[in-house]
Amino acid sequence: MIEALIPESAPTLLPSGAIVRMDTHNIGGLRRLGAPHWDWDFPQRRRWETADIAILVFVYRGDRLVAKKIGLLQSKRLFPINQDVEDDDEIGFLHGMNAFIRRDGHQASAALHRTYSFDETCTFASIQAGHRQVGLIDTLNRDFGKVVFYLLYSPPELPFTVNYPLRQRVRVGKMQIGNRVVDADGVHRALAELGDGASPSFKSIQSACVDRDWSLEIWAADLLLTCQVGQQFDDTNDDRVRYFLERRSGPIGAAVAASITLPEET
């Protein structure tokens, strides 16, 4: 938990004297059990689809809660040119500690020497046209209000190459790209140009999300807190938000909550 008092000289949209408290919680992801390649019908199979990070804002006037809102982030990463990515190992997860003795017969050291190269043609391979997840996000944004955005993980700049193991410290100056929050509608417009199963490139998403593409800190601090993005909720739809957050097998694996206490009105 982090708590701060907004001083009078601070350049902020919040009034002086406001108290901001940040809480974080991470319960990990069950999506590794969400859709095994075989036809098991776990209860979790139809969950972990719409988003995995929740950003909540609670506004108090003194000790009285006066407003609350939520934004949801679906995280995806940019795949390198050679598609050399290790996805979650479903079998290893189910084996648990037994994975230490169930070796696959290959020497692990060979996998340590890798080169990852990225450019604008690289794709967010886990975003796929025609996938059920796309429809679920559209449905939630339509029925609950526009609440789900994509959080896209990319290198600090493009093109970009990194070799592992690292032989020297990598210094990042100006973050030209990095983690970006983009509008789900824009991402889905890019998908509409593709055939089922195809994935959008960095360039295609950038073209489809003009003026709807923000750094994570801008999206959270300058847009979510000022009610330009996300969805306000109250007792009439509180049960839907509780479904996201209170169920251990539900869709959210991590949450950040900002509690803002405003001074009493005079």
N, C-alpha and C positions, 0 to 999 in steps of 0.2 A: 504494500500500500504506500502511495506517495501523496502527501498533502501539502498544499501551498496556499499562501495568502497573496492575492493580487494587490500589489502596491499601487499607489495613486499614479506613479510615473510610468507604469508598465504600458507598452503599446499593445493593447488588447481590446477586443470587442466586449469583454466582460467589465462590469462596473468595478471601480476600486472598492476594496473591502470584501469582494467575493472570495470564497474559499473553494478551491478545487481539490478533490481527492480522487486519486486513480487507484483502481483495484484490478488485478489480473488473475485469471484462473485458467489452468490448462489441465484437462482431464485426458488428453491424448486422443488418438484416432482409432475408431473401430472399423474404419472403411477397409482395412485389410481383410476383414471378415465379411465385407459387404457384398461381394460378388465373385466368389471363387469360380474358377473356370469349369469345374464340374457342376452338376445340377443339384447341389444341396439347397434346401430352402430354409436357410437360417432366418430368424425374424429380422436380423439386420440387413438382409439382402436388399430390401426395398428402402433402406434408409441411407444416411450419409451421402445424399445426392445434391441438395440444393446449395449448401454453404458449409464452411468449416470454422470461420472466425466471426464472432459477434462483437460489435462495438455498441455499447449502450451509454446513454446519457440520461442522468436523473437531475432535475433542477428543483431545488428547494428554496422557499422563501422563509427564512428563519428555520423552524423545525417542520415546516409543512411542505409535503411533496406537491408541486404544482404542475410538473410536466415530465414526460419521459418519452424517449424515442430510441430507435434501433436502426443500425445498418449492418448488413451481412456481407461477408466477403467470401467468394469462392476462389481459392488459391490455385494457380497454375504456373508451371515453369516453362521457360523456353528451352527446347531440346537442342543440343549441339548438331552440327552438320552431319556427323557420323552416327547420330542417334544412339551414342554409347551412354545409356542411362540404365541404372539399376532400379527397377521398380520394387515395391514392397514384396517380400517373399511370403506368400500366403502359407505355403507348406511349412516354412521355418517358423512362422508365427504360431501355427497350430502345434508344432513340435515343442515349442517353448524351450526349456533348458536342454532338451534332448538334441537341439540343433548343434550343440557343441560337439557331439560325437557322430552325428550323421553327416559326414563330409561327402563332397561330391567328387573327390578324386583329383581335383585340379589344384595346382599350387597357387596360393593367394597372392604371392609377391608379384606375379606377372600382371595382375590386375591393378597394381599400384602405379604403374607407369602408363600414363594416359595423356592424350592431348585433346582438349576441348576447344573447338573453334565455333564461333557464332557470327552470323551476319543477318541481314534483313530478310533473307529467304528462309531462315530457320522457322520451325513451326512450334506452336504450343500443342504438342501431339496428343495430350490428354483432353483437349477440346475437340470434339468430333461432330461433324454435321450429321443430323438425324439421330443423335444419341438421346436417350431418354432424359438425361440430365438437362439438356437444353429446354425441353418441354416443361420440365418441373420448375425451372427458374422462371420461365415466361408465365406459367400459371400462378406462381407465388407473387410475382410482381404485379400481376393483373388483379388478383383477388385480395391480397393484403395491402397493396400499395408498393410503390417502387422501392424495394428495400435491398435487393441483392445486386451486388456489383462484383466484377472480377478483380482480383488482386494478382497481377502478372509479375512473376519474378524473371528479371532479365539481367545481363551483365551491365556494368556501369556505363558502357558505351559499345557501339557496334561500328565496324567489326571488332572482335575481341577474341584473343586466344590465350589460354592458360595451360601450362604443363604441370602434371603431377608426377612425382612429388615436387613440391615447391623448393627451389634452390635459393631463393631470396625473397625478402618481404615484398608483397605486392602493395603499392601505395595507390590509393584512389583519390584523385583530386576532385574536380567538379563532377558531380553525379549527373551525367547527361540523361541516363535512362534509369537503371536500377528498378526498384519496386514501384509499379504504377498501378493505380486504381482506374479502371475503365468502365464505361457504361455497358451494361449487359445487352441493351438493345443494339449498340454498335457492333459488339462481338457477334451477335446473332445475325446481323445484316451481312457481315463478312462470311458467315457460315452458309447463308442462303445462296451464295454464289458457287458453292462447292457441292460435289456429289456426296452421298451418304458415306460416312466413315472417313472422309478427308478432314484435314486439320488446317486451320488458318495460319498463315505466316505472320511474322512480326510486322512486315510491311503492310499486309492486307488489313490487319487490325488497326494499325496506325492511321490508315486512310479512312477506315470506317468510323473511327472515333475522334475525328477532329473536334476540338473544343470540348470533348467529353473524356479527357485523359488527364489525370492528376497524379502528382506524387502522393504517397500515402499520408504524409503529414499535412499536406494542403487539404486533402479530402477529409481527413478527420477533424482538423482544427478549424479550418476556414469554411468548410461546407457543411459537415455534419452538425457542428455546434451551432451554426447559424440557420439551421433548418432549410438549407438549400438542397440537401440530399437526405436519404434515409426516410424513415416513417415514424411519425408520432403515434403512440398508442395509449389506450386508457383501459378502464375496466370492461369496455364493450368487446375488446379483442385481446385482452390480456391472456386468455387461455391459449391463443395461438403462439404467443411469445414464450409462455411457459413450456409449451411442447418443444420448442427449439432448445431450451436451456436446461430444463429440469430432468429430462429423461437421459439416463446414462447411455442408452443405446440410440439416442436421437442424433440429429445431424451436426451439432456444434461440438467442436473439440477444444476450442479456446475462446475466452471472452475477456474483453477489456471494458471496464465500467468507469465512467467519469461522473462523479457526484459534485454538482455545483451548488453551493449554498450562497444565495444572494442576501444582501443586508435587508433587514426589516424595512418596510416602507414607512416613510415619515410623513 
